[in-house]
């Protein structure tokens, strides 16, 4: 059962790659989706970095106020 599933996944990947390689619409859709995902990931990383910086600044001010 697992071998059949793995074979199906592999054939699906190969089939999808062939479709994308031979179809302009599919290729442009993949590129558009990739750019959207990368943009969302960049926004999430920027947000997390900002939160981390804010925490570090808060910790620094807290340490200074204790002294």
C-alpha positions, 0 to 999 in steps of 0.5 A: 500500500505504501509503495503504491502511494509513493509510486503515485506521488512520484508519477504525479510529480513527474506529470505535474512537472511535464505539464508545467514545462509544456504549458505557458499558462501553468508556468506563469501560474506557478511563478505567480504563486511562488512570488506570492508565497515568497512575499508572504514569507518575507512579511512574516519574517519581518514581523517576527524580527520586529517582535524580537527586536522589540523584546530585546529593547524592552529587556535592555530598558528593564535591565537599565532601570534595575541598575 
